[in-house]
Amino acid sequence: MRPGRVLCGASCLFFLASIQACSQPQQVIKSPCAATNATIQVKPSADLSLTFGNDAIQTALDTIVRHVGQNEITSTTELTGLGTDAAVRTAEANGKNLKPHDKAVLEAYLREDIVPAIKRSPTCVFKVSESTKGDVSIEDVYLENIGDKQIVKVKIANTGQVGARFIHVVVRNIIDGMKPLSGQADMVLSLGEWRNVSNPQATFPMSDIGSGKKKLTVIVQLSYSKEAGSQPFVYQAEWEYDPLSQTFKQSPIK
């Protein structure tokens, strides 16, 4: 399955014209971007958006559109390379830690989906739309009472496509002035299934963080794949406990 798809926006219009008199009606198709500011919405997979960031993918689109519009380069291979390089530079400048496999996935997406679409409609505006969740998502981070102490629990769910996902989770609890405590778990979740992950040894009294004197940070790293032993997708997110709302707030994704 391809990592994303291209959707034509509502402003891409097709017109029908009929030839009058004795002839049969004839369909006339104009350029989908004949209308002013016509836009094609591009929706990469959530995994791709999380890996590179939508601003990096948008940079790739803009780079390819610019070269196609100037008729400088027509080779799909060259356009794919230019777009990939531009996205990688932007992603790394934004602090993304990319792996060789990540670049290969982006190249395939640009080569198979994006470059052909831009060549077909070179005067359109191509805009990345939001993808918020991957196949496996971190649904919630919360505190649960265990006697007179608290424990951090992380809810992991398979919210993607049909089929099981092989998942490895690492949870780190960091409290100011204390040694970080880490726990990990492996699981297989089918579509719609979920599971809570926690470290039974990482308990602490609420007085340590409830007053706000000590900061509690939870770092969750997910790695998952569609098949056992295949190249995994890796995603890391960070939450900080807010004593006023008594909830965890996620740090923004770059």
PAGURO-120877 format. One line per 8 residues: number of its first residue (from 1); for each residue x negated, y, z of C-alpha. Coordinates in steps of 0.05 Angstrom, whole numbers, plus 32768, in hexadecimal, padded with zeros to 4 digits. Example, Ala and Ser with C-alpha at 12.3 -4.5 7.8 and 13.67 -1.06 7.14 Angstrom:
BEGIN
1 = 7F0A:7FA6:809C | 7EEF:7FEB:808F
END
This chain:
BEGIN
1 = 8000:8000:8000 | 7FE6:8045:7FF0 | 7FD5:8073:802A | 8004:80A9:8016 | 8035:80C2:7FE2 | 8045:8101:7FBC | 808A:811F:7FBF | 80A3:8155:7F90
9 = 80C2:8190:7FB4 | 8107:81AA:7FA8 | 80EC:81E3:7F80 | 80D2:81B5:7F49 | 810B:81BA:7F17 | 811D:8194:7ED9 | 814B:81B2:7EA6 | 8179:8191:7E73
17 = 818A:81B1:7E31 | 81BA:8198:7DFC | 81B5:81A1:7DB2 | 81F9:81B6:7D98 | 821D:81A6:7D57 | 821F:815E:7D3F | 81E0:8145:7D61 | 81E0:811B:7D9F
25 = 81CC:813E:7DE1 | 8181:8141:7DE9 | 815A:8145:7E2B | 8125:817B:7E30 | 80F5:8176:7E6B | 80CE:81B4:7E7E | 8092:81B6:7EAB | 80A6:81A7:7EF4
33 = 8080:81E6:7F09 | 80A0:8216:7ED7 | 80C4:8236:7F12 | 809E:826B:7F3A | 807A:8250:7F78 | 8090:8209:7F69 | 8074:81DB:7F9E | 8064:8191:7FA3
41 = 8063:8178:7FEA | 802B:8147:7FF7 | 8034:8118:8031 | 7FF6:80EF:8041 | 7FFC:80B5:8071 | 7FFC:80C7:80BB | 7FBB:80A1:80C4 | 7F99:80CA:808E
49 = 7FB3:810B:80AD | 7F9A:80F8:80F1 | 7F56:80E3:80D7 | 7F46:8120:80AE | 7F79:8155:80C4 | 7FAB:8173:8094 | 7F81:81B1:8089 | 7F49:8185:806D
57 = 7F78:8160:803F | 7F95:81A3:8028 | 7F4E:81BA:8018 | 7F46:817C:7FEC | 7F87:818D:7FC7 | 7F73:81D5:7FBC | 7F2E:81C0:7FA2 | 7F4C:8190:7F70
65 = 7F82:81C1:7F59 | 7F4D:81F7:7F4F | 7F21:81CC:7F22 | 7F5C:81B1:7EFA | 7F78:81F7:7EF0 | 7F35:8210:7ED6 | 7F2F:81D5:7EA7 | 7EE8:81CB:7EC0
73 = 7EED:8182:7ED2 | 7F1F:814E:7EB9 | 7EFE:810E:7ED2 | 7F28:80ED:7F09 | 7EE9:80D3:7F29 | 7EC8:8118:7F2C | 7F08:813A:7F46 | 7F10:8104:7F7B
81 = 7EC8:810F:7F91 | 7ECF:815A:7F95 | 7F0F:8155:7FBE | 7EF2:8121:7FEC | 7EB3:8149:7FF9 | 7EDB:8188:8008 | 7F08:8162:8039 | 7ECE:8141:805D
89 = 7EAB:8184:8066 | 7EE9:81A4:8083 | 7EF9:8168:80B0 | 7EB3:8165:80CD | 7EB2:81B1:80D8 | 7EF2:81A6:8100 | 7ED0:8173:812C | 7EEA:8133:810B
97 = 7EBC:80F6:8113 | 7EC3:80D4:80D0 | 7EAD:808E:80BD | 7E9A:8074:8077 | 7EDC:804E:8074 | 7F03:808F:8080 | 7EE4:80AF:8043 | 7EF4:8071:8019
105 = 7F3D:8074:802D | 7F42:80BE:801B | 7F20:80B2:7FD8 | 7F52:807D:7FC6 | 7F8C:80AB:7FD9 | 7F72:80E5:7FB0 | 7F60:80BA:7F74 | 7FA1:8092:7F71
113 = 7FD5:80C5:7F89 | 7FBB:810D:7F89 | 7F90:8116:7F4C | 7FC4:80F8:7F1B | 7FFB:8123:7F3A | 7FD2:8163:7F33 | 7FBF:8152:7EEB | 8009:8149:7EDB
121 = 801E:818A:7EFC | 7FE1:81B8:7EFD | 8008:81F8:7F09 | 802D:81DE:7F46 | 801C:81F1:7F8D | 8008:81B3:7FB3 | 8014:81B7:7FFE | 8006:8184:8034
129 = 8043:8175:8060 | 803C:815D:80A7 | 8033:8115:80BC | 8036:810F:8107 | 8030:80C5:8119 | 8006:808B:8102 | 801C:8043:80FD | 800A:803C:8147
137 = 8018:8077:8173 | 800D:808E:81BB | 8055:809B:81CF | 804B:80B3:8217 | 8018:80BE:824E | 8034:80C2:8294 | 8027:80B4:82DE | 8048:807B:8304
145 = 804B:8071:834F | 8028:8035:836D | 8032:8039:83B8 | 8015:807B:83CF | 7FEA:8082:8390 | 7FF2:8092:8347 | 7FDD:806D:8308 | 7FDA:8087:82C0
153 = 8003:8060:828E | 7FFF:8067:8242 | 8037:804E:8215 | 801F:8032:81D3 | 8051:8022:819B | 8051:8007:8154 | 807A:803D:8131 | 805F:8032:80EB
161 = 8072:8001:80B5 | 8089:7FB9:80B8 | 8055:7F89:80D0 | 802A:7F7D:810E | 7FF0:7FAA:8122 | 7FB2:7F90:8146 | 7FA3:7FC6:817A | 7F6A:7FD5:81A9
169 = 7F75:800C:81DD | 7F43:802F:820A | 7F5C:805D:8241 | 7F2D:808A:8268 | 7F45:80AF:82A7 | 7F19:80EB:82B9 | 7F23:8112:82FA | 7EF5:814C:830C
177 = 7EBF:8135:833B | 7ECD:80EB:8332 | 7EAF:80B5:8308 | 7ED8:80A9:82C8 | 7F00:8069:82C9 | 7F0C:8042:8289 | 7F3A:8009:8278 | 7F48:7FE5:8237
185 = 7F7A:7FB5:8219 | 7F87:7F8E:81D9 | 7FCC:7F80:81BE | 7FF4:7F6E:8180 | 8034:7F97:8175 | 8068:7F8D:8140 | 8092:7FC7:8125 | 80BA:7FE6:815D
193 = 8095:7FC4:8195 | 8071:7FEA:81CC | 8047:7FDD:8209 | 802C:8005:8245 | 7FE2:8006:8251 | 7FC1:8019:8293 | 7F83:800B:82BD | 7F98:7FEB:82FF
201 = 7F57:8002:831F | 7F62:804B:830C | 7F91:8061:8343 | 7F8D:80A1:836A | 7FB5:80CA:839D | 7FE1:8101:8380 | 7FC0:8133:83AE | 7F82:812F:8381
209 = 7FA5:814E:8346 | 7FE9:8167:835D | 7FCD:81A7:8379 | 7FA7:81B6:8339 | 7F65:81B8:835D | 7F4C:817D:8335 | 7F59:8173:82EB | 7F70:812F:82D1
217 = 7F60:8120:8288 | 7F75:80E1:8264 | 7F51:80CD:8224 | 7F72:8096:81FA | 7F4F:8075:81BF | 7F77:8049:8191 | 7F5B:801B:815C | 7F89:7FF0:8134
225 = 7F8D:7FCA:80F2 | 7FC1:7FA6:80C9 | 7F9A:7F65:80CA | 7F6C:7F46:80FD | 7F24:7F54:80EB | 7F34:7F8A:80B7 | 7F18:7FD1:80B9 | 7F3C:7FF5:80F2
233 = 7F59:803B:80F4 | 7F3F:8060:8132 | 7F63:8099:8154 | 7F52:80BE:8194 | 7F7E:80F0:81BB | 7F77:8114:81FC | 7FAA:8129:8231 | 7FA4:8155:826E
241 = 7FD2:8152:82AB | 7FF9:8192:82B9 | 800B:8196:8303 | 8040:81CB:82F7 | 806A:81A2:82C7 | 8050:8160:82E5 | 8045:8146:829F | 800B:8139:8270
249 = 7FFF:8169:8237 | 7FDA:8153:81F9 | 7FA0:817A:81DE | 7FAE:8194:8197 | 7F97:8168:815D | 7F67:818C:8130
END
